[in-house]
């Protein structure tokens, strides 16, 4: 990963006489002395390659030559005995590819010196908010505190600048996504080998998550969805507490995370290893839509256009199955988009001004049909890399046809 090149690109997009301040974040308190597992700010990780708490990156475009500074926690031997080793200055320099590294306890003096000795007119913070009712995160809190102390200063959001860069992955990023997909494939095979009527959804989940963690994954990209029977018709079902019954399907939307990068795969398996005639009929329609999107995706297209391709195939299939009479009625059985960007976040960041796909984009391909009256929910999701003249299905090796699935499960259950 060339983190220095990424920071240089950000600096080139910043206004003159501006500074960018980005924090890795701190642990989120849960209860009593319990804290949630730490997740670094994803933009901080993108620009430094570091996923440690209580760090700060400063990109200064208000000097004659742009400068960059990383502030880290200074090691405390007593605290390290309890919490583990801190990153050293030399380790931080090597990982982030940065020369100037100091300590976070100088944060105020560093900011004060910049604001009083330089002509700073704009300060960028990461103030991205997904939902208006979301609690503010650490970077947003820091932006609010800064704005209160410097009310005349222009505070801007750096998230759109970095998001546009993150929409195109370099070769190093793609290689990590490939590895995350490979781990996901192994986890699915372990799950299929144990899947049988009477098993609980959480047991299928455990078979997957054990395998990926055992083989080197950071963990899951997102909470595993394992919905059997009617539960498979709920798009983000995560309870995973029901029994997988004979002659039902198990919809699995899941992914491994590897060195900070996500896979996002969905497969739908027959619990007893054999699709019923009706299940196979629906599955073939969904699979046809999945393959149509993979065949069509290319630079210059938008996700909306890909969704139109998907909807047409699904609608034609539903008309043949007698579920609808007109293509416009497909919303009764398909109610989400077919694609989103994928990377450091499983629903990776994007900007509207960059809506047309470019080479290097990694997107999902996830058509589905959710038929409550038949208690059938089927989704088939792959991960696509947009190339110069089309796309590559990064998850092509993850078995998806009914015949492949049935053959594998029959062999595993001998």
Steps between C-alpha positions, in 0.01 A plus 500: 500500500632844411361708786730794421357521149147502639579784740665698220184463293287624790731800543464578129121510538499718813457874480805724528568615857315203645573226751352151533464348847404132522476283810515121519244512781464356849327195644121518538379451857235230541440452872695510827863431394403339168588653163398385153780357283682798353442594136724770356353777290505348151635814334784516752577136419485572125759777531734331752442124500469518879209369708603617848304727729585851619703618201480814288605582143560860392539603136612864483445685172550846653879495485730567206545125456223268623587304813358193671518399864384191685443509875491169689470386860825496693576163656430462872665181634248464784203532268661273239515221757120513516406594144786382276773679309444836337626581152846655510607810310709291261213256441262789430746659257541173311131407489365843404800591279534830684804682635364726772353307793429649842282424800129563544545688827639790290174525303392836642840664465536375141158637402558825688834557322341446159208731570715783635807479274350402166238654271239229545161583350340155480525193723374160380360240738320172429143605576318232300160411644307204360172582669378824653429322830842331528700581810805710417824306472840605629601698190171687496536582869849635435370709208226648719748582777736665251220708345402625846857610574551654154152629403632706209679206339349317203456132590444259210438128462793300359290184453393573138861559393614166640183314397556580133851355526378188681254421221788380279714224653868450420659158443598462866143560612358259245743230615373535858137479383592186304641346817189598698287327234722191512452479877125547452494215249673270747257596772201429277635157412544418868143618563359292213684191617315516834161634385207264559140506623473564873805725511448847645569813298758609755682170455533564127625848587753351742629252240573790264651736754720234658649414162585854393650595836694173516653583162610855568206736453468811717144383558177557311438793265156550658264299722431168329151453358383137518128492423322168448155457352286814533791674675680508167242749371616760757781698339709573811388219729772452763322321787626160380313306770264271308526137399594417141221266399482231234404615148578865578774731376769677700591848371850605607622857454847519649864582445848482647704810570873472428753767601223758502334407169159336459344220301122498456352176368149358508414139427175309553519128580241223539514387862471131408738531205236480227295784346130437455361559152351836603816612684716416199262686268532820706873450549562477125327836446712670765816338366417619148472857630832463683673380184337774287636772729848346496489483121380861465702695758765725346651848532261786434195320636320602817371275777148608407551371145628168634195477724276551196674203333440292811135603538417409142637146536325451834172642369500276194564202727221594739258536209592148382445367852156666516592731788441827315337610176706810416870582534415810708367271775843351578527723807271257682776237501820701447533817707870590521775609264725248330828667585709708737869581522721271709836551671602614847130532578268224384269771364795707393490876472409677177422849371219593263734695271687175427190291425629341180711193554871525432771234477605399850153519652395190695124451521253236611268308266207384715163433341238327712138392515303493826172310469319497833212280385744226398733561799785531251769765523789466256793736441820431306772759556844533347773766506598661170813696406441754223776469239593709197246329273259314729529330835658205678296295744740479793283231660460285190647198683228508768257232377158633409312266264242262648682198355834605654339559838312171504806304387721657769250440779440140389873433506552670834220303666611153388 
